[in-house]
């Protein structure tokens, strides 16, 4: 579970973001700020972040979930890699989607309910596990001509 200090820090961050958003709205109303389409996209992302922070404060992801998720993600990423390697048409296999599906299924069977916050945590754990995989498709540097070195 979240410690009191972490919960307070998340609350402060959410409050600052909300205050900034309210200032932005007031500035838009008064005409101090003019926005283009890209700015609206960034504002929507900010609103989603504020909502996610609020949900994280109200429903924190526990340490028990994270420990279980790490174990399941490790197995799911290994399984997704096997699915990928065993498929003749590798372009049809999205390893991250396979790993996320497997890990979320394992967590559901273990009794965990997965909301948006848990799915973000799970997605981050999958990204980290994939990053730690040995690089099997690393490019081999070209060999130098024999006369180059003498």
N, C-alpha and C positions, 0 to 999 in steps of 0.2 A: 504494500500500500504506500501511498504518498506520505512523506513525512510532513509535519506541520510547516516546516520551512519551505519545502517544495510547493506545497499548496498555496502558501502566502505569496511566493514568487510568481507562480502562475496567475494568481488573482491580480497581482500588481501589473503584470504584463498585459493581461486582458483588459484591465481598467485603462491603462495608457493607450492601448490600441483603440478601445471604444471612445475615449476622449478625443483622440486624433481623428477618428471617423466622424464624430459629431462636429468637430471644428471644420472638417472638410465639407460636410453637408451645409453648415451655416455659410461658409465661404462661397459655395456654389449658389445658394439661394440669393445671397447679396450681390453676386456678380463679380466678386473679387477674383475668382478663379474660372478660367475657361478650360474645358476638357475636350479631348478628341476621343475616338473610339478605343485606342489602346489604353488610355487612362481608365476608362470604364472597366476594362478587363482586369486591370490591376486593383481597382476598387473592389470588384467582385471577389478576387482572391483574398483581399484583406478581410472582407466580411466573412468568408468561409473560415479563415484563420481564427477570427474572433469567436465564431460559433464552435469551432473545434476546441479552442482553449476552454471555453465555457463548459463544454461537454467533458473535457479531461478533468476539470476541477470537480464537476458534479459526479462523474463516474470514472474514477482513476483506474488505470490498468494495474493490477497487482503484480507483485514479484513472482507469485506462484504461476500466474499466467505466462509471464515472460520466460521463466525457467522451462516450463512445459513447451512453450512455443519454440524455444531455441533447440530443444531436443528433436521435436517434430520437424522443424525446418531443415535441420541437418539431414534427416532421413529423406524428406521430400525432395530436397535439391539433388541428393544422390540418385533417387529414383527418376527424377526428371531428366537427369543426365543420361541414365540408361535408356530411357524412352527415346531421347534424342539420338543417341548413338545407334540404337537398333532400328531406327526409321530410315528407309532408303531415301525418302524425299525430305531432307532436313529443313527445307524452307517452310514446311507445313507445321513444324513443331515450335511452339513458343514455350521455351523452357520455364520462363518465369510464371506464366499462366498455369502450366502443369504443376509446378512446385507450390504455388499459392493454393491451387485447388486441393492438392494432396494434404498440405499442412492444415488447411482449414477443415477438411474432412476429419483428419486425425484429432484436431482439437475439439470438434463437435462431438465425436465419439467419446472423447475423454470427459465430456460434460461442460465444456466452455461455450458460452454464447459469444458470437463475434459480431460486434457493432462496427461502426465506421472507425473508431479509434483503434480497436483491436486489429482491424484489417490493415490500417496504416502501419501499426507496429509490426505485424506479420510481413507486410510488403518490405519494410526496411530490413527485417531480419533475413528475408530471402535475398535481397540485394547484397547484403553483407556476406552471406554464405556463398553466393555465386562469385563474388569478388575474390573470395579466398580459395576458390577451386584452382587446381593447377592449370596453367595455360597450355592447352593442347593444340591450339591452332596458331601458336606464335609463329611469326614469319621468320624463316631462316635467312640470315644475311647472305647476300650473294658472295660467292668466292672471288677472291682477287686473282687476276691473271698471274701466272707463274713468273713472268718477266718483270712484274711490278716490283718485286722485292729482290730481284737480282740474281 
